[in-house]
Amino acid sequence: MSHRTVNRFNQREVARALKAARLAGETVDRVEIDPKSGKIAVILAKPGEVTAQTNEWDEDGEPQTEIR
């Protein structure tokens, strides 16, 4: 039986990074996490950029368009 690997990041750290970006007045486009190193990268949206977001949990499955 193999041992579990060390968890390099946790949900609390991701939540703190997102909260800090929002408090700074920035719009978060996405979050990238490197599971090997535990690096959390918060990618910010460009001002005025139109992005289409699809959410697998939406009932209709239609992308939501936001102007940022």
C-alpha positions as CSV (number, residue, x, y, z in Angstrom):
1,M,0.0,0.0,0.0
2,S,1.5,3.4,-1.0
3,H,1.5,6.4,1.2
4,R,-0.4,9.5,0.4
5,T,1.6,12.4,-0.9
6,V,2.0,15.6,1.0
7,N,-0.7,18.2,0.4
8,R,1.2,21.2,-0.8
9,F,-1.7,23.7,-0.6
10,N,-5.1,23.9,1.0
11,Q,-8.4,25.6,0.3
12,R,-7.8,28.2,3.0
13,E,-4.7,29.5,1.1
14,V,-6.7,29.7,-2.1
15,A,-9.5,31.6,-0.4
16,R,-7.0,34.0,1.1
17,A,-5.4,34.7,-2.3
18,L,-8.8,35.3,-3.9
19,K,-10.0,37.6,-1.0
20,A,-6.8,39.6,-1.2
21,A,-7.3,40.2,-5.0
22,R,-10.9,41.2,-4.5
23,L,-10.0,43.6,-1.6
24,A,-7.4,45.2,-3.9
25,G,-10.3,45.9,-6.3
26,E,-9.2,43.4,-9.0
27,T,-11.4,41.0,-10.9
28,V,-10.2,37.5,-10.8
29,D,-10.3,35.6,-14.2
30,R,-9.0,32.3,-12.9
31,V,-6.8,30.5,-10.4
32,E,-4.1,28.1,-11.4
33,I,-2.6,25.7,-8.9
34,D,0.6,23.6,-9.4
35,P,0.0,20.5,-7.3
36,K,3.7,19.5,-7.3
37,S,5.0,22.7,-5.9
38,G,1.9,24.1,-4.2
39,K,2.2,27.4,-6.2
40,I,-1.1,29.3,-6.4
41,A,-1.4,31.8,-9.2
42,V,-4.3,34.2,-9.4
43,I,-4.8,35.4,-12.9
44,L,-6.5,38.8,-13.1
45,A,-8.9,39.9,-15.8
46,K,-8.0,42.9,-18.0
47,P,-10.3,45.9,-17.6
48,G,-13.1,46.0,-20.1
49,E,-12.4,42.5,-21.3
50,V,-15.4,40.4,-22.3
51,T,-15.1,36.9,-21.2
52,A,-17.5,34.0,-21.7
53,Q,-17.7,31.6,-18.7
54,T,-19.4,28.3,-18.8
55,N,-20.3,26.7,-15.5
56,E,-21.0,23.0,-15.5
57,W,-23.4,23.5,-12.6
58,D,-25.6,25.8,-14.6
59,E,-29.0,24.3,-15.5
60,D,-29.2,25.6,-19.0
61,G,-25.6,25.1,-20.0
62,E,-25.4,28.5,-21.7
63,P,-22.2,30.5,-21.3
64,Q,-22.5,33.6,-19.2
65,T,-20.9,36.7,-20.7
66,E,-19.4,39.3,-18.4
67,I,-17.9,42.7,-19.1
68,R,-14.9,43.3,-16.8
